Amino acid sequence: MFHLPKMTAVAVVASMLMASATSAQTVLRSSDTHPDGYPTVEAVKKFGELLSEKTDGQYSVEVFHSAQLGQEADTIEQTQFGVIDLNRISIGAFGTQVPEATVTQLPFIFRSAEHFHNVLDGPIGEEILAAFDAVDVVALAYYDGGARSFYNSQKPISTPADMEGMKFRVMGSDIFVDMVGALGGNATPMPYGEVYSSIQTGVIDGAENNYPSYDTAGHAEVAQYYSLDEHLMVPEVLVVSKIVWDGLSPEVQSAMREAAQESVAYQRELWAEKEVESKAAVEAMGAQINEVDKAPFIEAMKPVYDKYVTDPKLQDLVARIQATEG
Ligand code: GTR
């Protein structure tokens, strides 16, 4: 190895620092658990292009897809520490850390995609985004994540009774554990990246997710029964580390907020296309999709609401969501 004399090394480092200060090209690293091409990954790339345009090339974004930076729970911590700059993540992965955001994890809280958009695009959506400040990230925008339904390797599920004794993987939030419990099943929180092999080896019977995840993670290959109860619509969020955010000028902060907002319409378009494409893809993989009467599933969720919606502030939030049109 070539060793520089001490003084020379110092001079080299100093000139490198000066170069980075003058050229001022900052590449922000963004995490995503999904593979390249997935709507969230493509939307964050678009966000990066818009940010770069708005900052005259001063800031750009590199998306580390396919969980290259780790599983979601770990990447949240790293984002809080400022090790990862940006993160596109499901609100479900935050668990119950952000009380206002937990309402979006309540089963059947959103009645339709239209209701979901009406709530998140308005003042309630703003209020929930702002609540993330308390956990050291700044939430910039919501992306679509569709409706999640149960799937498993054993049999079609038509009523909660069919779930009796079955094991389902859920995201790391107590709400989801109680949700499955209230339906008669057993829930195991585990990282997304372990679901495929856990179903394959029989550690769990199934999981729950939207069509695009069920498709792209290959879960349809190992759990062919997909039962359309659509119990959850959990928003995806794009967050930036608070440490990184605090180091940005107000101009760059606004550019970032604008770029994030502008990437939303693009993500929604890609999402709508991907849902259709993935439904066809899973059917081609042998998935058997059954319709479900949602009423008994909705009915069974009362204890979950009773347990998690006790704070009057959250009760008010839930009431306002329910009163929103759509
Ligand atoms: C997907 C979501 C991911 C991840 C995954 C999971 O729908 O887009 O961010 O949370 O679900 O179930 O872990």
Residues whose N, C-alpha, C, O or C-beta is under 5 A from the ligand:
A	BS01	GTR	I89 S90 M171 Y192 E208 S213
